[in-house]
Amino acid sequence: MSIDALFSPFSYKNLQLKNRVVMAPMTRAQSDNGVPTQQIADYYARRAASEVGLILSEGTVINRPGSKNMQNIPDFYGTEALNGWKNVIDAVHENGGKMGPQIWHVGDTRSSEDYPLVDMEKASTMTLEDIQDTIAQFAASAKSAKDLGFDVLEIHGAHGYLIDQFFWEVTNTRTDEYGGKTLKERSKFAVDIVKAIRAAVGPDFTIIIRLSQWKQQDYKSRLATTPAEMEEWLLPLKEAGVDIFHCSQRRFWEPEFEGSDLNFAGWAKKITGQPTITVGSVGLEGDFMGAFAGQGTEKADLSELIRRLERGDFDLVAVGRALLQDPEWVKKVKEGNTEDLLNFSAESLGVLY
């Protein structure tokens, strides 16, 4: 199996990558009161030194009430947190890497009691003033990313968090301009965020958005049940300023619609003409559900991934748990040392190394 496609350069706007491997965003919740530490900088720098093409940070939150559901999720606002992120991006650059923050608001998805007094924001109950301030805070964090020297940014619009709650008819029951019966109507919140971010960072800075059909509240959920519905969802986001679509699946090899073996990233590229990132159990046999149940999983070969990449289905490949377990995963694959790749242990979810 030739891996040349995985290690070819990628270029788009201001983003120049040495290979097609992206470190997927993975929540670590180990930033002290929202401030990334030196240990966080070392964690990302270690992956940069091991030839990851692009690192996407764990989710970082904007300056809104209830924007996070765990105390040590990192902030992307405020002098102390931004100084911490400046240390991170400098360390990544010093080790030859490229990086972008994933900018986030969790919405009404409380997973702990760290914030018992915070009323988590819901798509269905936010006032128009809340919405406009949220849009402005996404743009402010995006501008900070550019000012700090990050190479790209990603908007977290997936997995049942706030932006995704606006997409989803189950959680968006609004009757004003941010609601609606169609997915296109319910996409207005995301579209307005993208427009505000584009205005804040200028035309040449690369904007990624992460999207998913599935929700943490319902793994079988689907926003777009046909290619036509996917067009109504994705094309307005492209027109608003999205450059790259990061298409989250639990298993990248599963087809999105009947009659084609294209996965989500394949369909997104076909519909929008924009570069896409595929993700979902790359390099591993089992999906992340087992990990959260304390189960490990064995490594898997990359032949199907390479086949789809060579065919042009997608442009970049996000690797999550395999890179969490093994910081040198990219280097080992590049050098053909696949026998040295590590199986995934769920214990690595709670460790920074």
Steps between C-alpha positions, in 0.01 A plus 500: 500500500639839397452776756617778268156663492498534879838672498454736208491875577172688530453866418194720536502879540742579782518139617805301388525146641776245455259205502131412517486389866299712743495449875130488583365722779471299822374647826762466774350727770839546662546876467498645850184711531501542124866601462722268294816400687852417389397135508235579236762675286733201530217260409431675171866574425577128531255423217638785290852363540374161384386642165126549542405723206236708681401498865147599597475578869250364742183706517561849641209710614381851427410764757137408563311372805484122500742468211671203668384214719828415673715744691833410339388520139723776355373850432583689183447846646653703781860606544618203705351230278612670178853534638488127566392435141779726373743269679333199336515631143859618542600153623322334207670731249840444661449128436406545136125468536188686394199544727154647539271529801158343494257769618202371691186550705355186659141624526262294711715187539592497866722199571599582855395710796804729480265787418184432701408869508544563127187476289628329186403687185245332276435562132130516570512756783785739419381856445593681180740707710661179627536376145658821372747507789588134442570573134718795601692287752571231240643775278704646786660164580569445130673837474709409804607177328629693202667763717680234706651348186289188454497362147129423472191475718216254533141567602342214697161451340458129571409233755194664650670810641354850469540565127382148426202553729388775265534265201299223665121521496481312832681775691413801285132572546532874442235686300713803409764538228735259677251214490303343220370176354794448262865435569590798284290729721648356818851556364471878528676509839804315360499707182497824700788373715706415193430841345605677820818294525586562137461874554723478808787299348497623139477315171823300511485333841373143474174414677406138570164387633444164664160347432332169575177324427505314836442667835629398841133514598407260215764303314255400226390857426539640149463864401515439125328185378565565130772667291254781425453571870877495546530762226255726684709457815854535366479746211388798715793429733738502205353827374537650848873428501577141601815376328529140623228265623603261779250215472467298818392137488541226755645275226646672193440203270120504532307641200288807556216428256373191321628441149853631559794401718592867558524585867395833655823674400468362148151637460594836654783539249278396210228747601712802593816457295693595814774298672375260765640314799387145575504363853370201690701209642796556267767241575284312751253212483234636738333839535521736795195361678708213633761742631245683713392163637858432604578269209813499288514414132754352265681689226369466144664523161463812288428347160136609478588849618775530238269367228248773568766770534661402170158504334462861611207450735658734757818701544603459863474223758437568869647250744375501858550219748791345310694827540388534858646159576814540291649848438731348235217341300561717192874443499456123535252486213725714281800277567302181443529387862137397526588202717612749766167682504324467833159359574272753669453481876212692657734602781662751263180709505593634841873555446698779331818371338 
